Structure formats: structure tokens, C-alpha cells
Amino acid sequence: MRLIPVLLLLFLAGCGSPAYALRGSAGVTVQTTALRPDPRPCTDQFVTYSLDHVTAVQDGVVEMFEANGAGVAVGDLDGDGDLDLLFGNHDGPDSLFWNEGGLAFRRQDFSTGKTRDVKLVDVDGDGRLDVVLTRSTGALNYFHNQGDGEFSRLTLPGVSAPAYALNWADLDGDGDLDLVTGSYDAGLLTDRGNEYIVGSGHRGIVYYENRAGRFLPQSLATEAQALSILFPDLNGDGQPDILVGNDFNVPDMVWLRAGDGWTPAEPLVSTTHSTMSLDQGDINNDGQMEIFAADMKPYPGEATGAWMPMMEAMMEGMVQEQMAADRQIMENTLLMAGEDDLYWNLAPDWGVHGTGWTWTSKFGDLDNDGYLDLYAVNGMIEKEIFAHLDGHELVEKNQVFRNAHGMRFEAMPGWELGSLGSGRGMTMADLDEDGDLDIVVNNLRGPAQLFENRLCPMGGSLEIELIWNGSANTKAIGAQLLLQSGVGTLRRDVRVGSGYLSGDPPRVHIGVPADTVLDSLEIIWPDGERTILDELQQGVLITVVRGAAMSKSNKD
């Protein structure tokens, strides 16, 4: 690995103006753009907006796996610097919301619906984010971004296995993005019938190695109930591993990178029973990533009467001896690495083992105090399981938790994020460029919601965007960011997606407490090279560009 030190002297001469001096740049340049703090007085609450998108079902009656709803993703699709939104739908068109600044959006129909997973990713390395969707039937659709606000539907050569959940990263270290897909066998069998059993082939978990734009499949598992795929480094070798969260009683699956192949492993001492969502983040600022997996368990103070018929049905037929021997537990898990190279569940100690019927849960520093908070979206609608409830709906409040300085999570009902909207997909991003994270949720059978962050911040923030010219991985997916500060090492990563069927922006937000000294920001690029930025200040978007810019002809 080579070390590329960079000295960054920030003097904000104007929004968007470069302001830096370089030391030993080796092809790295830095630009800064001032963030725009909201001039209005803070309210210490989020403000809720309804968006013109409803993930609908036919006649409003939610059949079994229609209950799964759809995801949402965020990213700059038109290159104007603002983060756009794409919502999946079931019985209706998907919705693309073009961000026109100041939380104003222009909506347009995007695709045909029946969508599950939503990811925005630069598939072909031309510098523009493309769209990759999965359908309720297991089909995978790729929409190439033409750069003019239009998308052309293409194929991914070699990709043919039924896909419900998916994610992207450079898993073999060759500089381009590989793909992992997971089938959801119960749902696909319901939608496609016996044809799914006899005609699918390669269903389960499939790793696709990207070879110059053609994808070579490798079957990792022949069956799956996959709802979330994550790429943590579980053994500390600096390479991403594969973690698949499975629904029902199918155990979660792990593969560690071993040479040119993948080796199954079980480093997780406990896993959720019905994993809906996976995310990773450094919640105690020690430089080590923790993993949160969401399941179904009533949150403290929730009336459990509505749950009982479902819980009794799930427990029926389960033998106590089997339950005692099983590492799966019917509650959330917060997995922390121990000295024995195993990951141990500390969710009860941190107060987050029960957050409701949770679909997506994600980490994000919502109050800019330097510690990652946690948000979980909840609710369930299904005509058989909850036939005894009005509208067949288990109505629950979403749950938000403030990170108490790396010691535990504390519920924050006063933040006004307890929506009753039956959320499914969810993502976080600074949509108005004011330096804090906003939240977007794709609800089932109700309008999508945008939660504007109006908390009184504990500090400021940095936002970092990486551009890797000359690489097929133009957004540097998989890069690690380590901010050395007065509250420890704040570690973040650049990824395509996390949570439940949803996508994350390649622009990374790092909250920083007020008056905290920022020593340096170290960027570990996916190929192991390192860039260091010194003498940092808060309140800026830092764009780090590696390599020479491509000409327009090369981009096209």
C-alpha cells in the first residue's frame, strides 16, 4: 500500500470554490463546497412531509408477500450536485423525485412497479449512477443512465438467477464492482408457482464476478430467504466479506474471502430469527464496525395483544430443545467483535433488542454529536396474519434512539420520528445540504414520507464524496473513511446499499461535536492506497478526486 498524504487548508472563498494546498498529491485533488446551515431557528424535532408516492396494492387488500413493500434509494442521478430519490412500488409505477434544491422535488414515473430492491450504482464505470431494481417475480432490471435525464433499459450479461435482494462492491479487488443477489424463495414460489421450483436454476445466493462488464456466476447457496445483503470485513483482513440476512427460520449466511474463492463461516454467536435488515457502523468510536440486524419484537411499552395470534402461530411446532440449540433469537441483535474473532450480541445492553415489527433499521448521526444514532421503521399489514385487526394492520410507531456517547441507545420520542405509516424501505441523506441527515421512508399503502432534520445540533459535520477517475469503481465503493478527532476515531464507509431493500448515497456524512479538534481524515481507497487530509474544518462538502478526469468521449 502506498500512502498519499494531502494537506488541506480550508479558506472558504465562496461556495463551490476549490480551497486547498496539496502535499505529495500523487494525482489526488481536493475541492470544498460550503454547506448551507438552515437560517431558521431549530426546533429540536424532525418535520414530516408527505410525498406524492404510494406503494399500493390492488384493491388495498394486502396479500401475503405484498406485505413486503418496496425499497428506496438516494443519489445524484443528473449530476447537478443535489441528491435525488427513487421509490419502488408494487401495484403502480415506481417514482423518481428530481431534487431541485431546498427540499423541492419534481416527480416523474420511472418504471412499471412490482419492485422490491432499489439500488443506484455506477455499473459501467462512466461516472453516472445507474438504476438496478429487483421485481417481485425475481427479475432483475438494469437501467443505464444516459446523462440527459433519460434511462435506457439494458441487460447485465450473465446475470440470470432470481434476485430479490442485491448489493454491489468490489469483492475480488480488481477495480470493478461485483454483484451478489439473493432469492426470497417463499415469496417467489407464491408469485411464480411450481415453475419457480423446476425452472429457476441458480436460485439462492449467487456471487457474480464482474469481468469487463460480463458477470460470471458462482452459486454460494441453493436456497435463501434473503431480504438484506451486507459486505462487512468480519475477520479484519481489510477485504469485504458477504453477510446475508434471511427471513423465517433460515439462518443468516456468512462467506469469508479466501484467495480467489469464498469460504462459509459462522463468526456470529447469535443472529436474528427472521432477519429483515442489516446495517453496520462504528457506534462507540473505537474504529471497529458493529452490525445491527432487525427482527420482530414489540418495543417497550407497546401493547402486545395484537401480536399474540401471530406469535403463537410462529411458536407452534417449535421444540424447546431445538430453540435452545439454535443461535437464532426472535429479537434484534447488535453484534460487536470480541477478542475471540467472534461477534457477540449486545442489543439488550444497549436497549435496542425490541423495536417492533421492524423492516429497515439504519445508523446515522442525526444530532451531529459524533456518535451514530439508530432509526427503525415498523408496522405490518397482511390480511391473514392480522385478520383480527382493523384494515388487517398492526399499527406501530417508528423508533429512534440517540447514541449516549458510545455507551447505550436512548429512545427519543421527542424527536417526532414516531410515524405510524407502516414503513418498509428507508434511507438517510442530507437532502437540503444544510449539514444534517434527513430521512426518507417508503411506506406501504400510504404516502412516502420525508423527515426534515430540524434538531438543535450538538455540533457540525463534514460530508465527503470520492471520485475515482480511471477506475471502473468511479464512486470508490468500499472505501473506508477514518476521521481522527477529539471524540475518537470516527469511521464511516462508502457503500451502495444497506438496510431493507434500499440504497445509500455515495456521499458520506460525518457529524462532529462543536469545538472538537479535527486532526485528520484518512481515506483508505478500495485498492488499499491512502490519502490523508489535515487541518480540517467543519461545515463543508469535501470532494476528493483521484486520477485524471475522463474526456467526454470516454464518458460516453
Phi and psi in degrees as a GROMACS rama.xvg file:
@    title "Ramachandran Plot"
@    xaxis  label "Phi"
@    yaxis  label "Psi"
@TYPE xy
-98.8596  146.965  ARG-2
-103.071  126.351  LEU-3
-113.059  93.0569  ILE-4
-77.4202  142.047  PRO-5
-134.13  128.512  VAL-6
-97.6461  118.09  LEU-7
-109.091  114.884  LEU-8
-107.79  110.412  LEU-9
-92.0221  115.873  LEU-10
-131.842  109.559  PHE-11
-81.679  87.7653  LEU-12
-73.2651  -18.7475  ALA-13
170.764  154.991  GLY-14
-60.0187  125.103  CYS-15
88.2638  -6.48939  GLY-16
-81.0241  135.441  SER-17
-62.5338  138.74  PRO-18
-148.613  87.7566  ALA-19
-164.601  160.029  TYR-20
-127.18  143.138  ALA-21
-110.447  145.018  LEU-22
-128.822  117.954  ARG-23
59.2608  51.8296  GLY-24
-65.9613  -38.6513  SER-25
49.7652  46.7522  ALA-26
85.9121  10.9251  GLY-27
-107.429  130.912  VAL-28
-123.156  155.93  THR-29
-131.208  135.471  VAL-30
-126.462  149.801  GLN-31
-125.759  144.672  THR-32
-130.396  129.658  THR-33
-68.9765  131.13  ALA-34
-72.5614  162.568  LEU-35
-117.982  88.7267  ARG-36
-56.9702  142.944  PRO-37
-64.6852  123.935  ASP-38
-74.5343  -13.3995  PRO-39
-73.3944  152.86  ARG-40
-62.2407  139.231  PRO-41
-70.3855  156.197  CYS-42
-116.247  -6.07394  THR-43
61.0646  30.1992  ASP-44
-144.824  163.167  GLN-45
-90.7888  147.018  PHE-46
-105.134  130.215  VAL-47
-97.0802  131.631  THR-48
-123.299  138.553  TYR-49
-88.9422  139.178  SER-50
-108.292  155.892  LEU-51
-81.0004  61.7047  ASP-52
-151.373  131.34  HIS-53
-129.458  121.195  VAL-54
-76.7937  101.913  THR-55
-103.008  160.532  ALA-56
-126.952  155.309  VAL-57
-62.1827  128.816  GLN-58
62.8054  9.31609  ASP-59
75.1681  0.306364  GLY-60
-95.5061  122.286  VAL-61
-91.2407  111.056  VAL-62
-76.9094  179.444  GLU-63
-49.5364  -67.5081  MET-64
-93.5289  0.12103  PHE-65
-64.345  -22.3825  GLU-66
-59.9517  -19.135  ALA-67
-71.3128  -18.6575  ASN-68
61.5696  -147.717  GLY-69
-149.681  166.48  ALA-70
-92.9178  -177.845  GLY-71
-146.435  146.813  VAL-72
-136.871  158.115  ALA-73
-134.685  140.431  VAL-74
176.239  162.788  GLY-75
-84.047  98.502  ASP-76
-86.243  -20.012  LEU-77
-114.462  5.27999  ASP-78
71.6968  20.6926  GLY-79
-94.046  2.59797  ASP-80
92.496  -12.4547  GLY-81
-98.0196  147.211  ASP-82
-89.1696  122.568  LEU-83
-94.9846  167.788  ASP-84
-125.766  141.344  LEU-85
-130.857  121.18  LEU-86
-106.986  131.426  PHE-87
-77.8825  159.657  GLY-88
-138.098  166.415  ASN-89
-107.744  -74.5803  HIS-90
-100.053  73.6804  ASP-91
156.33  172.338  GLY-92
-73.8456  147.971  PRO-93
-64.4878  158.368  ASP-94
-125.457  128.371  SER-95
-105.392  123.21  LEU-96
-108.625  108.95  PHE-97
-79.1376  125.865  TRP-98
-81.4034  117.741  ASN-99
-105.476  13.7438  GLU-100
93.3587  149.405  GLY-101
63.6599  30.4272  GLY-102
61.4125  26.4862  LEU-103
-99.2641  131.911  ALA-104
-129.128  147.181  PHE-105
-113.431  118.025  ARG-106
-92.0446  144.911  ARG-107
-146.154  149.65  GLN-108
-62.764  142.307  ASP-109
-113.193  -56.7304  PHE-110
-142.485  -168.714  SER-111
-89.4131  -2.43645  THR-112
87.015  -160.272  GLY-113
55.9277  31.1923  LYS-114
-92.9153  145.726  THR-115
-116.507  -80.3736  ARG-116
-84.4709  145.348  ASP-117
-131.878  120.211  VAL-118
-133.892  138.597  LYS-119
-110.698  121.666  LEU-120
-157.384  142.083  VAL-121
-80.5153  93.0996  ASP-122
-69.7629  -43.7126  VAL-123
-102.51  4.91554  ASP-124
73.0651  26.8645  GLY-125
-95.1218  4.22301  ASP-126
92.5712  -5.06804  GLY-127
-111.786  142.183  ARG-128
-75.1244  126.186  LEU-129
-96.5933  176.819  ASP-130
-119.177  129.415  VAL-131
-127.965  124.832  VAL-132
-123.782  149.133  LEU-133
-108.667  154.482  THR-134
-110.372  164.475  ARG-135
-63.6355  -19.7043  SER-136
-87.8495  -3.47573  THR-137
95.0748  -2.6794  GLY-138
-71.3692  148.739  ALA-139
-115.947  125.993  LEU-140
-115.228  132.874  ASN-141
-116.91  124.728  TYR-142
-116.928  113.01  PHE-143
-79.6428  130.068  HIS-144
-78.5805  115.204  ASN-145
-83.5913  -10.236  GLN-146
89.6255  1.87407  GLY-147
-122.433  23.5583  ASP-148
83.257  2.89411  GLY-149
-114.969  155.976  GLU-150
-131.585  136.36  PHE-151
-108.726  135.264  SER-152
-83.8882  120.569  ARG-153
-125.71  179.25  LEU-154
-108.738  156.173  THR-155
-100.701  104.159  LEU-156
-56.7351  124.085  PRO-157
97.4733  -12.5413  GLY-158
-91.4733  113.562  VAL-159
-139.637  -13.7935  SER-160
-70.5683  148.297  ALA-161
-58.3512  129.798  PRO-162
-126.642  130.137  ALA-163
-115.909  -50.9762  TYR-164
-110.13  148.765  ALA-165
-152.245  162.579  LEU-166
-159.925  161.715  ASN-167
-127.176  143.944  TRP-168
-170.95  164.432  ALA-169
-83.8992  89.3097  ASP-170
-86.0595  -17.8718  LEU-171
-109.546  3.58886  ASP-172
70.6139  24.2707  GLY-173
-101.479  5.22898  ASP-174
99.4099  -5.65502  GLY-175
-121.599  171.117  ASP-176
-92.5587  127.033  LEU-177
-96.919  167.424  ASP-178
-126.966  139.042  LEU-179
-124.262  129.839  VAL-180
-119.821  152.999  THR-181
-134.078  135.279  GLY-182
-85.5396  155.642  SER-183
-116.266  87.6064  TYR-184
-61.3746  -38.1978  ASP-185
-63.9705  -46.8637  ALA-186
-68.4054  -40.7765  GLY-187
-68.5308  -34.92  LEU-188
-65.3501  -39.5493  LEU-189
-64.4073  -43.3291  THR-190
-75.0476  -33.1333  ASP-191
-112.292  -11.3544  ARG-192
72.0447  -157.665  GLY-193
-62.9485  -22.0329  ASN-194
-58.2315  -30.6646  GLU-195
-67.0912  -36.1911  TYR-196
-70.3964  -43.7449  ILE-197
-91.3921  -17.3217  VAL-198
-122.139  5.01146  GLY-199
-84.1341  -48.9471  SER-200
58.5808  151.423  GLY-201
52.2422  17.3971  HIS-202
-73.6305  168.691  ARG-203
104.84  -138.509  GLY-204
-104.645  124.404  ILE-205
-126.094  128.385  VAL-206
-98.1749  125.176  TYR-207
-109.505  112.111  TYR-208
-80.4929  125.172  GLU-209
-80.783  115.289  ASN-210
-118.88  91.2868  ARG-211
55.5224  42.1017  ALA-212
91.023  -5.48413  GLY-213
-110.395  138.016  ARG-214
-107.115  122.309  PHE-215
-98.0703  115.303  LEU-216
-81.0843  145.617  PRO-217
-135.88  119.197  GLN-218
-76.3941  124.246  SER-219
-99.1488  -30.7924  LEU-220
-152.775  142.621  ALA-221
-91.2507  -9.26096  THR-222
-137.599  149.191  GLU-223
-163.368  158.79  ALA-224
-128.203  55.1793  GLN-225
-77.8903  127.345  ALA-226
-120.31  -10.6665  LEU-227
-156.172  140.424  SER-228
-131.653  131.401  ILE-229
-134.098  155.323  LEU-230
-122.941  66.1599  PHE-231
-79.1843  158.573  PRO-232
-91.9306  95.9626  ASP-233
-84.0191  -22.8636  LEU-234
-112.897  9.23885  ASN-235
69.064  25.2522  GLY-236
-95.0258  5.73977  ASP-237
83.1279  3.51559  GLY-238
-116.178  143.842  GLN-239
-70.5862  138.889  PRO-240
-106.452  178.346  ASP-241
-115.122  125.587  ILE-242
-125.159  124.506  LEU-243
-116.833  125.522  VAL-244
-93.7994  122.46  GLY-245
-108.456  144.238  ASN-246
-79.3264  173.806  ASP-247
58.5873  -144.138  PHE-248
-101.028  17.9455  ASN-249
-77.3827  122.967  VAL-250
-61.544  147.22  PRO-251
-61.8961  153.826  ASP-252
-121.819  141.544  MET-253
-131.117  135.932  VAL-254
-128.43  131.448  TRP-255
-99.9934  144.193  LEU-256
-68.3351  129.727  ARG-257
-136.977  95.8944  ALA-258
65.3947  -121.818  GLY-259
-95.934  6.44483  ASP-260
-130.74  -165.515  GLY-261
-129.705  136.432  TRP-262
-117.039  125.226  THR-263
-62.0928  146.205  PRO-264
-150.143  163.813  ALA-265
-133.21  68.3805  GLU-266
-81.9099  -5.5122  PRO-267
-94.7839  114.553  LEU-268
-65.2224  -40.047  VAL-269
-130.71  146.817  SER-270
-134.88  160.5  THR-271
-67.191  153.934  THR-272
-75.2696  -45.6917  HIS-273
-125.608  85.4107  SER-274
-74.3103  120.705  THR-275
-100.889  -28.3967  MET-276
-154.052  144.567  SER-277
-132.85  137.983  LEU-278
-147.375  158.764  ASP-279
-130.799  149.969  GLN-280
-173.636  156.614  GLY-281
-90.4025  99.1795  ASP-282
-89.909  -9.31763  ILE-283
-124.585  13.9813  ASN-284
56.5492  41.3416  ASN-285
-106.964  6.9666  ASP-286
83.337  2.14589  GLY-287
-112.104  132.051  GLN-288
-78.2702  136.175  MET-289
-104.987  161.771  GLU-290
-123.809  131.348  ILE-291
-114.124  127.956  PHE-292
-118.441  133.194  ALA-293
-101.825  141.897  ALA-294
-136.726  -160.492  ASP-295
-112.956  114.324  MET-296
-159.221  132.77  LYS-297
-55.0648  143.562  PRO-298
-85.0613  159.988  TYR-299
-55.0718  130.123  PRO-300
88.2948  -7.62621  GLY-301
-77.2012  135.456  GLU-302
-66.8756  128.567  ALA-303
-98.9158  -1.08264  THR-304
-58.0654  -40.2571  GLY-305
-66.0889  -24.8309  ALA-306
-77.8093  -26.3989  TRP-307
-58.2079  -46.6725  MET-308
-58.1309  -39.9691  PRO-309
-67.4674  -44.6526  MET-310
-63.4854  -40.9413  MET-311
-63.864  -38.6149  GLU-312
-65.6203  -38.6227  ALA-313
-67.9589  -35.9514  MET-314
-77.2615  -21.0905  MET-315
-61.6052  129.309  GLU-316
87.1874  -8.36219  GLY-317
-85.1315  124.277  MET-318
-85.6452  135.445  VAL-319
-58.12  -38.7734  GLN-320
-63.5404  -38.9299  GLU-321
-65.3026  -40.9426  GLN-322
-63.1843  -38.9509  MET-323
-66.6176  -33.0383  ALA-324
-85.5864  -13.9928  ALA-325
-84.3238  135.151  ASP-326
-81.1247  -5.90872  ARG-327
-80.3187  135.958  GLN-328
-127.775  147.87  ILE-329
-88.0788  62.095  MET-330
-167.005  169.68  GLU-331
-62.9415  154.7  ASN-332
-126.569  139.742  THR-333
-117.989  105.141  LEU-334
-98.0197  123.086  LEU-335
-120.224  140.464  MET-336
-72.5486  134.828  ALA-337
-103.262  177.137  GLY-338
-70.9827  -10.9873  GLU-339
-94.709  14.6566  ASP-340
66.6139  15.7468  ASP-341
-109.316  158.504  LEU-342
-107.72  124.135  TYR-343
-109.054  144.721  TRP-344
-84.0907  121.027  ASN-345
-120.62  20.5693  LEU-346
-58.6201  -43.3507  ALA-347
-61.356  -39.3338  PRO-348
-64.676  -32.4178  ASP-349
-92.3791  -2.16034  TRP-350
78.4632  27.4791  GLY-351
-132.876  29.4856  VAL-352
-79.3189  -19.0599  HIS-353
-133.337  115.742  GLY-354
-126.625  15.8194  THR-355
100.496  -167.615  GLY-356
-79.7051  82.8202  TRP-357
-89.3306  132.571  THR-358
-99.4246  -68.6103  TRP-359
-107.147  138.402  THR-360
-134.559  135.331  SER-361
-140.731  149.541  LYS-362
-87.7388  146.516  PHE-363
-173.411  142.305  GLY-364
-82.0932  91.3753  ASP-365
-77.3313  -27.768  LEU-366
-109.591  11.534  ASP-367
53.7098  47.6395  ASN-368
-109.557  5.43688  ASP-369
91.7373  2.20013  GLY-370
-125.673  138.908  TYR-371
-75.6025  125.853  LEU-372
-91.5715  -179.518  ASP-373
-137.79  133.173  LEU-374
-127.424  136.269  TYR-375
-129.862  130.683  ALA-376
-105.639  140.368  VAL-377
-132.164  175.146  ASN-378
116.838  155.762  GLY-379
-148.64  137.885  MET-380
-132.059  126.964  ILE-381
-169.55  131.945  GLU-382
-71.445  -22.3378  LYS-383
-93.2352  -52.3582  GLU-384
-60.8322  -41.5489  ILE-385
-117.002  43.2872  PHE-386
-61.8099  -23.4729  ALA-387
-82.4006  -3.39886  HIS-388
-108.394  153.061  LEU-389
-59.1064  128.707  ASP-390
65.4278  13.9171  GLY-391
57.259  33.7816  HIS-392
-123.352  127.294  GLU-393
-86.0163  107.742  LEU-394
-92.3472  122.789  VAL-395
-136.202  156.085  GLU-396
-85.5242  137.411  LYS-397
-61.3528  153.45  ASN-398
-120.544  132.907  GLN-399
-125.923  141.996  VAL-400
-131.66  130.498  PHE-401
-88.1647  137.204  ARG-402
-79.0336  115.376  ASN-403
-85.7698  74.2634  ALA-404
53.7006  42.7333  HIS-405
74.1445  19.0649  GLY-406
-110.77  -41.201  MET-407
-167.844  171.077  ARG-408
-101.601  142.656  PHE-409
-122.921  129.569  GLU-410
-62.1282  139.32  ALA-411
-127.881  71.2232  MET-412
-62.2139  -25.2116  PRO-413
-68.0043  -13.613  GLY-414
-75.4268  -5.24099  TRP-415
59.8377  45.0323  GLU-416
-111.285  13.5369  LEU-417
-85.0092  53.9266  GLY-418
-61.0461  149.649  SER-419
-104.481  22.956  LEU-420
-83.1124  5.99342  GLY-421
57.6145  64.0709  SER-422
-73.8016  151.793  GLY-423
-124.336  -90.4699  ARG-424
-72.6583  149.706  GLY-425
-155.766  146.646  MET-426
-147.868  163.534  THR-427
-124.836  141.469  MET-428
-168.32  157.868  ALA-429
-85.5028  91.4881  ASP-430
-79.9702  -22.777  LEU-431
-111.677  9.33037  ASP-432
56.5805  38.4234  GLU-433
-103.842  5.09867  ASP-434
98.3504  1.23346  GLY-435
-128.558  164.9  ASP-436
-87.36  128.566  LEU-437
-97.8545  166.85  ASP-438
-129.275  139.546  ILE-439
-126.804  134.13  VAL-440
-128.496  133.734  VAL-441
-96.2058  103.634  ASN-442
-84.8973  157.247  ASN-443
-96.5289  130.665  LEU-444
61.2204  29.8615  ARG-445
-165.042  163.609  GLY-446
-60.7236  141.979  PRO-447
-62.1033  157.012  ALA-448
-129.518  143.686  GLN-449
-116.608  126.622  LEU-450
-107.119  107.46  PHE-451
-78.2134  130.326  GLU-452
-78.6299  111.746  ASN-453
-121.653  25.6  ARG-454
-64.3624  150.945  LEU-455
-79.708  105.986  CYS-456
-69.2412  150.199  PRO-457
-82.9622  -10.3069  MET-458
-168.937  -147.672  GLY-459
-121.139  -152.663  GLY-460
-160.25  161.875  SER-461
-117.625  146.76  LEU-462
-125.226  137.102  GLU-463
-126.763  131.688  ILE-464
-128.418  129.419  GLU-465
-105.515  138.325  LEU-466
-127.729  125.216  ILE-467
-118.371  87.2934  TRP-468
-69.8593  146.564  ASN-469
81.8115  -1.67143  GLY-470
-111.989  150.874  SER-471
-73.3968  -16.075  ALA-472
-100.551  73.7616  ASN-473
-68.5158  -24.4927  THR-474
-97.0571  8.09277  LYS-475
54.326  44.867  ALA-476
-60.9029  130.93  ILE-477
99.4053  -8.28478  GLY-478
-64.8634  148.178  ALA-479
-110.062  136.6  GLN-480
-116.624  125.956  LEU-481
-124.632  106.957  LEU-482
-95.0748  114.594  LEU-483
-85.8323  121.69  GLN-484
-144.857  178.8  SER-485
-68.9893  -11.7663  GLY-486
-109.07  18.2559  VAL-487
109.765  -165.796  GLY-488
-91.8419  112.134  THR-489
-91.0436  111.04  LEU-490
-107.66  131.117  ARG-491
-134.962  163.721  ARG-492
-133.168  157.52  ASP-493
-98.2002  122.853  VAL-494
-141.499  166.063  ARG-495
-85.736  -41.8701  VAL-496
-158.249  163.417  GLY-497
-164.175  -178.004  SER-498
73.2653  -146.972  GLY-499
-103.658  104.545  TYR-500
54.9096  31.3488  LEU-501
-130.449  165.323  SER-502
-118.978  146.96  GLY-503
-106.343  153.248  ASP-504
-76.089  147.546  PRO-505
-71.3232  -9.13906  PRO-506
-84.1869  120.558  ARG-507
-101.334  133.887  VAL-508
-103.089  133.679  HIS-509
-129.566  112.308  ILE-510
-75.9088  146.867  GLY-511
-138.132  127.909  VAL-512
-59.8835  151.817  PRO-513
-60.9968  144.206  ALA-514
63.2858  18.0316  ASP-515
-87.6195  133.734  THR-516
-72.6535  129.114  VAL-517
-101.836  108.8  LEU-518
-76.5339  -52.4464  ASP-519
-166.281  158.211  SER-520
-118.119  117.923  LEU-521
-102.502  127.402  GLU-522
-107.053  118.979  ILE-523
-101.288  105.142  ILE-524
-69.5807  160.729  TRP-525
-57.6128  -24.2882  PRO-526
-91.343  6.41923  ASP-527
95.1103  -13.1635  GLY-528
-69.0957  155.184  GLU-529
-126.814  141.445  ARG-530
-124.879  134.78  THR-531
-119.723  130.027  ILE-532
-111.639  128.241  LEU-533
-113.317  170.071  ASP-534
51.859  56.1158  GLU-535
-82.3971  157.781  LEU-536
-129.961  159.132  GLN-537
-82.547  167.225  GLN-538
83.0713  25.6002  GLY-539
-136  152.587  VAL-540
-94.8604  119.946  LEU-541
-102.743  120.54  ILE-542
-105.586  116.907  THR-543
-107.422  119.922  VAL-544
-112.178  124.81  VAL-545
-112.733  128.84  ARG-546
90.7674  161.375  GLY-547
-73.944  144.265  ALA-548
-65.2953  143.457  ALA-549
-76.8873  149.578  MET-550
-73.7929  163.445  SER-551
-61.3208  -37.0294  LYS-552
-63.9638  -37.0295  SER-553
-67.9096  -39.2608  ASN-554
-63.0525  -38.4419  LYS-555
